[in-house]
Amino acid sequence: MISSNVIKGVHELLEDRGIRAEPPETFEDTVARALGISRHQSEILLEALHDGATVDQAATAAKIESPTHERDLLIRIARTIGHVLGNMNRAQA
């Protein structure tokens, strides 16, 4: 399950790029729209990144054939997830 802090961090990243959730979109729907992938692919991608996969590993798991279309955004999402999780781990230590 993706933590609420990660969801908040990625939402802020997307909003900074002018991408806002449209009612009744879920988090996964918004990320899918931003990356031009399906909701199912978005779910797999986000879970894999949340669990520590690299961008390429997560893209492969989600069966995203050419992650170059929105590669910059994908990398920024991965970095945001890693940053938030790192901060959470430091706070718990």
Gaussian input, Z-matrix of N, CA and C with variables (Angstrom, degrees):
# hf/3-21g

backbone

0 1
 N
 C     1     B1
 C     2     B2     1     A1
 N     3     B3     2     A2     1     D1
 C     4     B4     3     A3     2     D2
 C     5     B5     4     A4     3     D3
 N     6     B6     5     A5     4     D4
 C     7     B7     6     A6     5     D5
 C     8     B8     7     A7     6     D6
 N     9     B9     8     A8     7     D7
 C    10    B10     9     A9     8     D8
 C    11    B11    10    A10     9     D9
 N    12    B12    11    A11    10    D10
 C    13    B13    12    A12    11    D11
 C    14    B14    13    A13    12    D12
 N    15    B15    14    A14    13    D13
 C    16    B16    15    A15    14    D14
 C    17    B17    16    A16    15    D15
 N    18    B18    17    A17    16    D16
 C    19    B19    18    A18    17    D17
 C    20    B20    19    A19    18    D18
 N    21    B21    20    A20    19    D19
 C    22    B22    21    A21    20    D20
 C    23    B23    22    A22    21    D21
 N    24    B24    23    A23    22    D22
 C    25    B25    24    A24    23    D23
 C    26    B26    25    A25    24    D24
 N    27    B27    26    A26    25    D25
 C    28    B28    27    A27    26    D26
 C    29    B29    28    A28    27    D27
 N    30    B30    29    A29    28    D28
 C    31    B31    30    A30    29    D29
 C    32    B32    31    A31    30    D30
 N    33    B33    32    A32    31    D31
 C    34    B34    33    A33    32    D32
 C    35    B35    34    A34    33    D33
 N    36    B36    35    A35    34    D34
 C    37    B37    36    A36    35    D35
 C    38    B38    37    A37    36    D36
 N    39    B39    38    A38    37    D37
 C    40    B40    39    A39    38    D38
 C    41    B41    40    A40    39    D39
 N    42    B42    41    A41    40    D40
 C    43    B43    42    A42    41    D41
 C    44    B44    43    A43    42    D42
 N    45    B45    44    A44    43    D43
 C    46    B46    45    A45    44    D44
 C    47    B47    46    A46    45    D45
 N    48    B48    47    A47    46    D46
 C    49    B49    48    A48    47    D47
 C    50    B50    49    A49    48    D48
 N    51    B51    50    A50    49    D49
 C    52    B52    51    A51    50    D50
 C    53    B53    52    A52    51    D51
 N    54    B54    53    A53    52    D52
 C    55    B55    54    A54    53    D53
 C    56    B56    55    A55    54    D54
 N    57    B57    56    A56    55    D55
 C    58    B58    57    A57    56    D56
 C    59    B59    58    A58    57    D57
 N    60    B60    59    A59    58    D58
 C    61    B61    60    A60    59    D59
 C    62    B62    61    A61    60    D60
 N    63    B63    62    A62    61    D61
 C    64    B64    63    A63    62    D62
 C    65    B65    64    A64    63    D63
 N    66    B66    65    A65    64    D64
 C    67    B67    66    A66    65    D65
 C    68    B68    67    A67    66    D66
 N    69    B69    68    A68    67    D67
 C    70    B70    69    A69    68    D68
 C    71    B71    70    A70    69    D69
 N    72    B72    71    A71    70    D70
 C    73    B73    72    A72    71    D71
 C    74    B74    73    A73    72    D72
 N    75    B75    74    A74    73    D73
 C    76    B76    75    A75    74    D74
 C    77    B77    76    A76    75    D75
 N    78    B78    77    A77    76    D76
 C    79    B79    78    A78    77    D77
 C    80    B80    79    A79    78    D78
 N    81    B81    80    A80    79    D79
 C    82    B82    81    A81    80    D80
 C    83    B83    82    A82    81    D81
 N    84    B84    83    A83    82    D82
 C    85    B85    84    A84    83    D83
 C    86    B86    85    A85    84    D84
 N    87    B87    86    A86    85    D85
 C    88    B88    87    A87    86    D86
 C    89    B89    88    A88    87    D87
 N    90    B90    89    A89    88    D88
 C    91    B91    90    A90    89    D89
 C    92    B92    91    A91    90    D90
 N    93    B93    92    A92    91    D91
 C    94    B94    93    A93    92    D92
 C    95    B95    94    A94    93    D93
 N    96    B96    95    A95    94    D94
 C    97    B97    96    A96    95    D95
 C    98    B98    97    A97    96    D96
 N    99    B99    98    A98    97    D97
 C   100   B100    99    A99    98    D98
 C   101   B101   100   A100    99    D99
 N   102   B102   101   A101   100   D100
 C   103   B103   102   A102   101   D101
 C   104   B104   103   A103   102   D102
 N   105   B105   104   A104   103   D103
 C   106   B106   105   A105   104   D104
 C   107   B107   106   A106   105   D105
 N   108   B108   107   A107   106   D106
 C   109   B109   108   A108   107   D107
 C   110   B110   109   A109   108   D108
 N   111   B111   110   A110   109   D109
 C   112   B112   111   A111   110   D110
 C   113   B113   112   A112   111   D111
 N   114   B114   113   A113   112   D112
 C   115   B115   114   A114   113   D113
 C   116   B116   115   A115   114   D114
 N   117   B117   116   A116   115   D115
 C   118   B118   117   A117   116   D116
 C   119   B119   118   A118   117   D117
 N   120   B120   119   A119   118   D118
 C   121   B121   120   A120   119   D119
 C   122   B122   121   A121   120   D120
 N   123   B123   122   A122   121   D121
 C   124   B124   123   A123   122   D122
 C   125   B125   124   A124   123   D123
 N   126   B126   125   A125   124   D124
 C   127   B127   126   A126   125   D125
 C   128   B128   127   A127   126   D126
 N   129   B129   128   A128   127   D127
 C   130   B130   129   A129   128   D128
 C   131   B131   130   A130   129   D129
 N   132   B132   131   A131   130   D130
 C   133   B133   132   A132   131   D131
 C   134   B134   133   A133   132   D132
 N   135   B135   134   A134   133   D133
 C   136   B136   135   A135   134   D134
 C   137   B137   136   A136   135   D135
 N   138   B138   137   A137   136   D136
 C   139   B139   138   A138   137   D137
 C   140   B140   139   A139   138   D138
 N   141   B141   140   A140   139   D139
 C   142   B142   141   A141   140   D140
 C   143   B143   142   A142   141   D141
 N   144   B144   143   A143   142   D142
 C   145   B145   144   A144   143   D143
 C   146   B146   145   A145   144   D144
 N   147   B147   146   A146   145   D145
 C   148   B148   147   A147   146   D146
 C   149   B149   148   A148   147   D147
 N   150   B150   149   A149   148   D148
 C   151   B151   150   A150   149   D149
 C   152   B152   151   A151   150   D150
 N   153   B153   152   A152   151   D151
 C   154   B154   153   A153   152   D152
 C   155   B155   154   A154   153   D153
 N   156   B156   155   A155   154   D154
 C   157   B157   156   A156   155   D155
 C   158   B158   157   A157   156   D156
 N   159   B159   158   A158   157   D157
 C   160   B160   159   A159   158   D158
 C   161   B161   160   A160   159   D159
 N   162   B162   161   A161   160   D160
 C   163   B163   162   A162   161   D161
 C   164   B164   163   A163   162   D162
 N   165   B165   164   A164   163   D163
 C   166   B166   165   A165   164   D164
 C   167   B167   166   A166   165   D165
 N   168   B168   167   A167   166   D166
 C   169   B169   168   A168   167   D167
 C   170   B170   169   A169   168   D168
 N   171   B171   170   A170   169   D169
 C   172   B172   171   A171   170   D170
 C   173   B173   172   A172   171   D171
 N   174   B174   173   A173   172   D172
 C   175   B175   174   A174   173   D173
 C   176   B176   175   A175   174   D174
 N   177   B177   176   A176   175   D175
 C   178   B178   177   A177   176   D176
 C   179   B179   178   A178   177   D177
 N   180   B180   179   A179   178   D178
 C   181   B181   180   A180   179   D179
 C   182   B182   181   A181   180   D180
 N   183   B183   182   A182   181   D181
 C   184   B184   183   A183   182   D182
 C   185   B185   184   A184   183   D183
 N   186   B186   185   A185   184   D184
 C   187   B187   186   A186   185   D185
 C   188   B188   187   A187   186   D186
 N   189   B189   188   A188   187   D187
 C   190   B190   189   A189   188   D188
 C   191   B191   190   A190   189   D189
 N   192   B192   191   A191   190   D190
 C   193   B193   192   A192   191   D191
 C   194   B194   193   A193   192   D192
 N   195   B195   194   A194   193   D193
 C   196   B196   195   A195   194   D194
 C   197   B197   196   A196   195   D195
 N   198   B198   197   A197   196   D196
 C   199   B199   198   A198   197   D197
 C   200   B200   199   A199   198   D198
 N   201   B201   200   A200   199   D199
 C   202   B202   201   A201   200   D200
 C   203   B203   202   A202   201   D201
 N   204   B204   203   A203   202   D202
 C   205   B205   204   A204   203   D203
 C   206   B206   205   A205   204   D204
 N   207   B207   206   A206   205   D205
 C   208   B208   207   A207   206   D206
 C   209   B209   208   A208   207   D207
 N   210   B210   209   A209   208   D208
 C   211   B211   210   A210   209   D209
 C   212   B212   211   A211   210   D210
 N   213   B213   212   A212   211   D211
 C   214   B214   213   A213   212   D212
 C   215   B215   214   A214   213   D213
 N   216   B216   215   A215   214   D214
 C   217   B217   216   A216   215   D215
 C   218   B218   217   A217   216   D216
 N   219   B219   218   A218   217   D217
 C   220   B220   219   A219   218   D218
 C   221   B221   220   A220   219   D219
 N   222   B222   221   A221   220   D220
 C   223   B223   222   A222   221   D221
 C   224   B224   223   A223   222   D222
 N   225   B225   224   A224   223   D223
 C   226   B226   225   A225   224   D224
 C   227   B227   226   A226   225   D225
 N   228   B228   227   A227   226   D226
 C   229   B229   228   A228   227   D227
 C   230   B230   229   A229   228   D228
 N   231   B231   230   A230   229   D229
 C   232   B232   231   A231   230   D230
 C   233   B233   232   A232   231   D231
 N   234   B234   233   A233   232   D232
 C   235   B235   234   A234   233   D233
 C   236   B236   235   A235   234   D234
 N   237   B237   236   A236   235   D235
 C   238   B238   237   A237   236   D236
 C   239   B239   238   A238   237   D237
 N   240   B240   239   A239   238   D238
 C   241   B241   240   A240   239   D239
 C   242   B242   241   A241   240   D240
 N   243   B243   242   A242   241   D241
 C   244   B244   243   A243   242   D242
 C   245   B245   244   A244   243   D243
 N   246   B246   245   A245   244   D244
 C   247   B247   246   A246   245   D245
 C   248   B248   247   A247   246   D246
 N   249   B249   248   A248   247   D247
 C   250   B250   249   A249   248   D248
 C   251   B251   250   A250   249   D249
 N   252   B252   251   A251   250   D250
 C   253   B253   252   A252   251   D251
 C   254   B254   253   A253   252   D252
 N   255   B255   254   A254   253   D253
 C   256   B256   255   A255   254   D254
 C   257   B257   256   A256   255   D255
 N   258   B258   257   A257   256   D256
 C   259   B259   258   A258   257   D257
 C   260   B260   259   A259   258   D258
 N   261   B261   260   A260   259   D259
 C   262   B262   261   A261   260   D260
 C   263   B263   262   A262   261   D261
 N   264   B264   263   A263   262   D262
 C   265   B265   264   A264   263   D263
 C   266   B266   265   A265   264   D264
 N   267   B267   266   A266   265   D265
 C   268   B268   267   A267   266   D266
 C   269   B269   268   A268   267   D267
 N   270   B270   269   A269   268   D268
 C   271   B271   270   A270   269   D269
 C   272   B272   271   A271   270   D270
 N   273   B273   272   A272   271   D271
 C   274   B274   273   A273   272   D272
 C   275   B275   274   A274   273   D273
 N   276   B276   275   A275   274   D274
 C   277   B277   276   A276   275   D275
 C   278   B278   277   A277   276   D276

   B1=1.4526
   B2=1.5363
   B3=1.2877
   B4=1.4594
   B5=1.5318
   B6=1.3130
   B7=1.4647
   B8=1.5262
   B9=1.3243
   B10=1.4682
   B11=1.5241
   B12=1.3356
   B13=1.4670
   B14=1.5246
   B15=1.3258
   B16=1.4686
   B17=1.5234
   B18=1.3165
   B19=1.4699
   B20=1.5237
   B21=1.3229
   B22=1.4704
   B23=1.5241
   B24=1.3375
   B25=1.4586
   B26=1.5177
   B27=1.3241
   B28=1.4665
   B29=1.5219
   B30=1.3355
   B31=1.4737
   B32=1.5205
   B33=1.3304
   B34=1.4669
   B35=1.5338
   B36=1.3297
   B37=1.4631
   B38=1.5250
   B39=1.3211
   B40=1.4655
   B41=1.5239
   B42=1.3265
   B43=1.4611
   B44=1.5274
   B45=1.3359
   B46=1.4608
   B47=1.5265
   B48=1.3235
   B49=1.4672
   B50=1.5279
   B51=1.3305
   B52=1.4600
   B53=1.5159
   B54=1.3218
   B55=1.4624
   B56=1.5181
   B57=1.3145
   B58=1.4588
   B59=1.5255
   B60=1.3228
   B61=1.4716
   B62=1.5183
   B63=1.3179
   B64=1.4590
   B65=1.5233
   B66=1.3259
   B67=1.4697
   B68=1.5242
   B69=1.2743
   B70=1.4691
   B71=1.5389
   B72=1.3137
   B73=1.4623
   B74=1.5178
   B75=1.3248
   B76=1.4530
   B77=1.5267
   B78=1.3124
   B79=1.4671
   B80=1.5249
   B81=1.3301
   B82=1.4639
   B83=1.5240
   B84=1.3296
   B85=1.4660
   B86=1.5302
   B87=1.3190
   B88=1.4621
   B89=1.5174
   B90=1.3378
   B91=1.4610
   B92=1.5233
   B93=1.3229
   B94=1.4698
   B95=1.5264
   B96=1.3167
   B97=1.4648
   B98=1.5261
   B99=1.3252
   B100=1.4627
   B101=1.5210
   B102=1.3352
   B103=1.4603
   B104=1.5256
   B105=1.3293
   B106=1.4624
   B107=1.5152
   B108=1.3481
   B109=1.4580
   B110=1.5231
   B111=1.3246
   B112=1.4649
   B113=1.5191
   B114=1.3120
   B115=1.4666
   B116=1.5206
   B117=1.3213
   B118=1.4603
   B119=1.5348
   B120=1.3145
   B121=1.4619
   B122=1.5240
   B123=1.3118
   B124=1.4567
   B125=1.5289
   B126=1.3210
   B127=1.4637
   B128=1.5224
   B129=1.3303
   B130=1.4632
   B131=1.5264
   B132=1.3162
   B133=1.4579
   B134=1.5246
   B135=1.3176
   B136=1.4600
   B137=1.5194
   B138=1.3202
   B139=1.4677
   B140=1.5289
   B141=1.3256
   B142=1.4640
   B143=1.5236
   B144=1.3300
   B145=1.4602
   B146=1.5268
   B147=1.3151
   B148=1.4623
   B149=1.5350
   B150=1.3276
   B151=1.4684
   B152=1.5211
   B153=1.3469
   B154=1.4528
   B155=1.5149
   B156=1.3271
   B157=1.4616
   B158=1.5308
   B159=1.3243
   B160=1.4579
   B161=1.5206
   B162=1.3167
   B163=1.4663
   B164=1.5237
   B165=1.3272
   B166=1.4706
   B167=1.5217
   B168=1.3364
   B169=1.4557
   B170=1.5258
   B171=1.3252
   B172=1.4608
   B173=1.5264
   B174=1.3266
   B175=1.4689
   B176=1.5237
   B177=1.3148
   B178=1.4686
   B179=1.5281
   B180=1.3175
   B181=1.4658
   B182=1.5268
   B183=1.3291
   B184=1.4652
   B185=1.5289
   B186=1.3322
   B187=1.4684
   B188=1.5260
   B189=1.3325
   B190=1.4596
   B191=1.5125
   B192=1.3154
   B193=1.4524
   B194=1.5148
   B195=1.2986
   B196=1.4569
   B197=1.5223
   B198=1.3402
   B199=1.4582
   B200=1.5206
   B201=1.3367
   B202=1.4512
   B203=1.5230
   B204=1.3365
   B205=1.4674
   B206=1.5309
   B207=1.2948
   B208=1.4602
   B209=1.5261
   B210=1.3140
   B211=1.4729
   B212=1.5251
   B213=1.3218
   B214=1.4574
   B215=1.5299
   B216=1.3237
   B217=1.4542
   B218=1.5263
   B219=1.3053
   B220=1.4565
   B221=1.5311
   B222=1.3046
   B223=1.4675
   B224=1.5281
   B225=1.3065
   B226=1.4719
   B227=1.5295
   B228=1.3236
   B229=1.4655
   B230=1.5274
   B231=1.3326
   B232=1.4673
   B233=1.5257
   B234=1.3074
   B235=1.4708
   B236=1.5230
   B237=1.2992
   B238=1.4705
   B239=1.5202
   B240=1.3231
   B241=1.4657
   B242=1.5304
   B243=1.3211
   B244=1.4551
   B245=1.5198
   B246=1.3151
   B247=1.4685
   B248=1.5311
   B249=1.3128
   B250=1.4681
   B251=1.5274
   B252=1.3363
   B253=1.4542
   B254=1.5230
   B255=1.3285
   B256=1.4563
   B257=1.5178
   B258=1.3304
   B259=1.4585
   B260=1.5204
   B261=1.3185
   B262=1.4672
   B263=1.5263
   B264=1.3334
   B265=1.4572
   B266=1.5287
   B267=1.3282
   B268=1.4707
   B269=1.5325
   B270=1.3106
   B271=1.4670
   B272=1.5363
   B273=1.3265
   B274=1.4690
   B275=1.5250
   B276=1.3279
   B277=1.4741
   B278=1.5070
   A1=108.53
   A2=115.92
   A3=122.35
   A4=108.64
   A5=115.54
   A6=120.01
   A7=111.40
   A8=114.34
   A9=119.54
   A10=111.20
   A11=117.51
   A12=120.02
   A13=111.29
   A14=116.39
   A15=120.78
   A16=109.53
   A17=116.42
   A18=120.37
   A19=109.87
   A20=116.49
   A21=120.68
   A22=110.82
   A23=116.76
   A24=120.68
   A25=112.95
   A26=116.77
   A27=120.43
   A28=110.23
   A29=117.29
   A30=119.59
   A31=110.60
   A32=117.13
   A33=120.37
   A34=110.42
   A35=116.79
   A36=120.86
   A37=110.42
   A38=116.62
   A39=120.34
   A40=111.02
   A41=116.68
   A42=120.00
   A43=111.35
   A44=116.85
   A45=120.29
   A46=110.98
   A47=116.74
   A48=121.72
   A49=111.74
   A50=117.13
   A51=121.46
   A52=114.40
   A53=117.26
   A54=121.64
   A55=107.82
   A56=115.80
   A57=120.99
   A58=109.59
   A59=114.57
   A60=119.59
   A61=108.84
   A62=114.80
   A63=120.72
   A64=107.95
   A65=117.27
   A66=118.56
   A67=110.17
   A68=120.82
   A69=130.02
   A70=112.41
   A71=118.57
   A72=121.78
   A73=112.55
   A74=114.66
   A75=120.89
   A76=107.70
   A77=115.38
   A78=121.41
   A79=110.25
   A80=115.90
   A81=120.59
   A82=111.75
   A83=117.08
   A84=120.92
   A85=110.86
   A86=116.66
   A87=120.99
   A88=110.89
   A89=116.85
   A90=120.77
   A91=109.92
   A92=117.00
   A93=120.95
   A94=110.73
   A95=116.76
   A96=120.44
   A97=110.49
   A98=116.70
   A99=120.92
   A100=111.80
   A101=116.73
   A102=121.29
   A103=113.82
   A104=116.93
   A105=119.68
   A106=113.00
   A107=116.29
   A108=121.57
   A109=108.68
   A110=117.01
   A111=120.33
   A112=110.79
   A113=116.19
   A114=121.31
   A115=109.77
   A116=116.86
   A117=121.14
   A118=110.87
   A119=116.10
   A120=119.61
   A121=110.81
   A122=116.47
   A123=121.43
   A124=110.88
   A125=117.13
   A126=121.33
   A127=111.08
   A128=116.10
   A129=121.23
   A130=110.28
   A131=116.16
   A132=121.82
   A133=111.32
   A134=116.99
   A135=121.54
   A136=111.92
   A137=117.31
   A138=120.41
   A139=110.42
   A140=116.66
   A141=120.43
   A142=111.01
   A143=117.44
   A144=120.64
   A145=110.63
   A146=116.35
   A147=121.83
   A148=110.72
   A149=116.19
   A150=121.19
   A151=113.09
   A152=117.35
   A153=120.56
   A154=116.43
   A155=118.37
   A156=121.05
   A157=110.31
   A158=115.30
   A159=119.85
   A160=108.54
   A161=115.56
   A162=119.84
   A163=110.18
   A164=116.60
   A165=119.80
   A166=111.79
   A167=118.01
   A168=121.11
   A169=110.88
   A170=116.30
   A171=120.80
   A172=110.91
   A173=117.09
   A174=120.86
   A175=110.62
   A176=116.81
   A177=120.70
   A178=110.10
   A179=117.23
   A180=120.94
   A181=111.22
   A182=116.30
   A183=121.28
   A184=112.42
   A185=115.66
   A186=121.90
   A187=111.72
   A188=113.69
   A189=120.02
   A190=104.90
   A191=116.59
   A192=121.30
   A193=113.57
   A194=117.52
   A195=119.87
   A196=109.24
   A197=116.96
   A198=118.12
   A199=113.75
   A200=118.06
   A201=120.36
   A202=112.82
   A203=118.23
   A204=121.41
   A205=111.21
   A206=116.81
   A207=121.80
   A208=109.14
   A209=115.88
   A210=121.77
   A211=112.01
   A212=117.73
   A213=120.60
   A214=110.69
   A215=117.29
   A216=121.10
   A217=110.32
   A218=117.00
   A219=120.99
   A220=110.68
   A221=117.18
   A222=121.29
   A223=110.52
   A224=117.04
   A225=120.04
   A226=111.17
   A227=116.62
   A228=120.20
   A229=109.55
   A230=116.70
   A231=120.76
   A232=110.88
   A233=117.33
   A234=120.74
   A235=111.30
   A236=116.04
   A237=119.96
   A238=110.15
   A239=116.38
   A240=119.91
   A241=109.96
   A242=117.46
   A243=121.11
   A244=112.36
   A245=116.23
   A246=121.10
   A247=110.67
   A248=116.58
   A249=120.50
   A250=110.44
   A251=117.05
   A252=119.74
   A253=111.53
   A254=117.20
   A255=120.69
   A256=111.90
   A257=116.33
   A258=120.17
   A259=111.55
   A260=116.38
   A261=120.30
   A262=110.35
   A263=117.26
   A264=120.85
   A265=110.98
   A266=117.62
   A267=120.76
   A268=110.65
   A269=116.48
   A270=120.29
   A271=111.00
   A272=116.05
   A273=119.67
   A274=112.48
   A275=117.17
   A276=120.00
   A277=112.95
   D1=136.34
   D2=-178.44
   D3=-80.65
   D4=130.77
   D5=-177.14
   D6=-69.78
   D7=154.41
   D8=-179.36
   D9=-65.38
   D10=-31.41
   D11=177.92
   D12=-65.53
   D13=-38.05
   D14=177.67
   D15=-66.16
   D16=-45.16
   D17=179.13
   D18=-58.57
   D19=-45.38
   D20=179.74
   D21=-61.43
   D22=-45.25
   D23=-179.26
   D24=-62.20
   D25=-42.75
   D26=179.95
   D27=-70.22
   D28=-38.72
   D29=176.07
   D30=-59.27
   D31=-42.44
   D32=179.63
   D33=-63.81
   D34=-41.67
   D35=177.06
   D36=-59.53
   D37=-48.14
   D38=-178.99
   D39=-63.64
   D40=-42.07
   D41=179.79
   D42=-63.44
   D43=-36.55
   D44=176.72
   D45=-62.40
   D46=-26.31
   D47=178.16
   D48=-93.88
   D49=7.18
   D50=177.67
   D51=83.12
   D52=15.90
   D53=-179.64
   D54=-106.02
   D55=112.89
   D56=-178.58
   D57=-116.35
   D58=147.58
   D59=176.31
   D60=-64.18
   D61=137.10
   D62=177.61
   D63=-108.03
   D64=125.77
   D65=-179.62
   D66=-56.72
   D67=136.67
   D68=2.04
   D69=-100.99
   D70=39.83
   D71=-177.80
   D72=-60.41
   D73=142.67
   D74=170.78
   D75=-88.60
   D76=172.28
   D77=175.88
   D78=-55.56
   D79=-47.74
   D80=-178.98
   D81=-63.15
   D82=-36.24
   D83=178.10
   D84=-64.72
   D85=-42.30
   D86=-179.31
   D87=-64.40
   D88=-44.80
   D89=178.21
   D90=-63.80
   D91=-41.03
   D92=178.96
   D93=-60.19
   D94=-45.44
   D95=179.73
   D96=-63.68
   D97=-41.67
   D98=-178.88
   D99=-63.56
   D100=-37.01
   D101=-177.46
   D102=-93.92
   D103=-8.35
   D104=-179.05
   D105=71.50
   D106=36.96
   D107=179.30
   D108=-125.84
   D109=176.12
   D110=179.23
   D111=-79.81
   D112=163.26
   D113=177.53
   D114=-61.15
   D115=-42.30
   D116=179.91
   D117=-60.94
   D118=-44.23
   D119=177.21
   D120=-62.56
   D121=-39.63
   D122=178.80
   D123=-61.51
   D124=-44.34
   D125=179.12
   D126=-58.66
   D127=-47.84
   D128=-178.87
   D129=-64.90
   D130=-45.62
   D131=-179.96
   D132=-58.19
   D133=-50.34
   D134=-177.65
   D135=-64.54
   D136=-41.94
   D137=178.18
   D138=-63.04
   D139=-43.66
   D140=-179.72
   D141=-63.23
   D142=-44.47
   D143=178.04
   D144=-64.01
   D145=-41.19
   D146=179.19
   D147=-62.27
   D148=-33.26
   D149=-179.28
   D150=-86.03
   D151=1.80
   D152=173.43
   D153=102.87
   D154=8.67
   D155=178.20
   D156=-70.36
   D157=154.49
   D158=173.01
   D159=-73.47
   D160=169.31
   D161=177.87
   D162=-59.00
   D163=-46.19
   D164=-179.05
   D165=-65.48
   D166=-40.69
   D167=177.88
   D168=-63.13
   D169=-43.53
   D170=-179.86
   D171=-66.14
   D172=-41.41
   D173=178.48
   D174=-64.00
   D175=-39.85
   D176=178.12
   D177=-65.73
   D178=-44.86
   D179=179.28
   D180=-60.38
   D181=-36.45
   D182=-179.10
   D183=-84.38
   D184=-1.38
   D185=-179.00
   D186=57.98
   D187=42.82
   D188=173.31
   D189=-89.60
   D190=109.08
   D191=-171.22
   D192=-67.34
   D193=-41.47
   D194=-178.08
   D195=-132.69
   D196=87.52
   D197=-177.86
   D198=-71.75
   D199=7.41
   D200=-177.99
   D201=-76.12
   D202=-19.92
   D203=-178.33
   D204=-55.77
   D205=-50.49
   D206=178.52
   D207=-123.54
   D208=41.56
   D209=-174.93
   D210=-57.85
   D211=-42.99
   D212=-179.27
   D213=-60.08
   D214=-47.24
   D215=179.74
   D216=-65.07
   D217=-40.74
   D218=178.62
   D219=-60.00
   D220=-44.09
   D221=178.34
   D222=-64.99
   D223=-40.28
   D224=178.89
   D225=-65.11
   D226=-38.34
   D227=176.98
   D228=-63.46
   D229=-45.61
   D230=179.43
   D231=-61.15
   D232=-42.86
   D233=178.98
   D234=-64.78
   D235=-40.52
   D236=178.56
   D237=-62.29
   D238=-45.90
   D239=179.18
   D240=-60.73
   D241=-46.68
   D242=179.20
   D243=-61.35
   D244=-41.92
   D245=-179.94
   D246=-63.43
   D247=-47.32
   D248=-178.90
   D249=-63.51
   D250=-45.62
   D251=179.93
   D252=-64.28
   D253=-37.98
   D254=176.78
   D255=-62.39
   D256=-42.94
   D257=177.70
   D258=-64.39
   D259=-38.43
   D260=179.01
   D261=-65.58
   D262=-41.00
   D263=-179.88
   D264=-66.83
   D265=-39.67
   D266=177.85
   D267=-65.33
   D268=-37.77
   D269=-179.01
   D270=-68.14
   D271=-30.82
   D272=179.90
   D273=-81.28
   D274=-18.45
   D275=-176.58
   D276=-78.09

